[in-house]
Amino acid sequence: MKQKETLLNTMGISDSHQIDEIGDEHIGTSHDTPLREDAFEMDDDLKMEIIEKHFKEIMHVLGLDLSDDSLKGTPRRVAKMYIKEIFSGLNPKNKPDIKLFENKYKYKEMLVEKDITFYSNCEHHFVPIYGKAHVAYISNGNVIGLSKINRIVQYFAKRPQVQERLTMQIGNELREVLGSDDVAVVIDAHHMCVSTRGVQDVNSSTVTSYYSGKFETDENSRNEFMKYISL
């Protein structure tokens, strides 16, 4: 009991009930993903080695037989998946390289990229969040390749997330790379921490939005965007 209390006090939380309450709320601790200053001092191979060791211990505590052919490679597979795939967006070196192109055809209307499929993970329970992102911008003289919009969404999705933060990170990144304030983002997602545990509601989804520039101040622009994504 003493060990448990010490751990909770270290985390700044008085009891496990508070942990459960926080875990069921969409609490955003910051706009930036919470990372330690030394987060990338360790190379990926060492990270995978350490994760493999600890995940093996988790499986052992659960009572699984790690000598079984189906299970003995699981700790390594999980470690590789965490570092190379589903949490690869934590590392700035994986940020997509965005090149701008002059808007030579003088397209002045909004550009909408809708139904961008993404997979992320809830930072409260480390279970999947999945859904669609819809993005729009109005050029300020430059454009980016369509696939780069998808890559920006995927980069910020591939980290432990809350949906509100994910929405804002995508919107702010697009504003910065495009040099345009006229950006809109809507995300409609399912949270497996809601559907597979807790309340176990398999039908609900969560919608978040980000509007800046004309999308924030001009109701017609916002309504036009919403019309396009509902087609």
Secondary structure, DSSP 8 states (H G I E B T S, - for coil): -HHHHHHHHHTT-S-HHHHHHHHTS-----SS----TTTTSS-HHHHHHHHHHHHHHHHHHTT--TTSTTTTTHHHHHHHIIIIIITGGGSGGGS----EEE-TT---SEEEEEEEEEEEEETTT--EEEEEEEEEEE-SSEEE-HHHHHHHHHHHHSSEE-HHHHHHHHHHHHHHHHT-S-EEEEEEEEEHHHHSSTT--SS--EEEEEEETHHHH-HHHHHHHHHHHT-
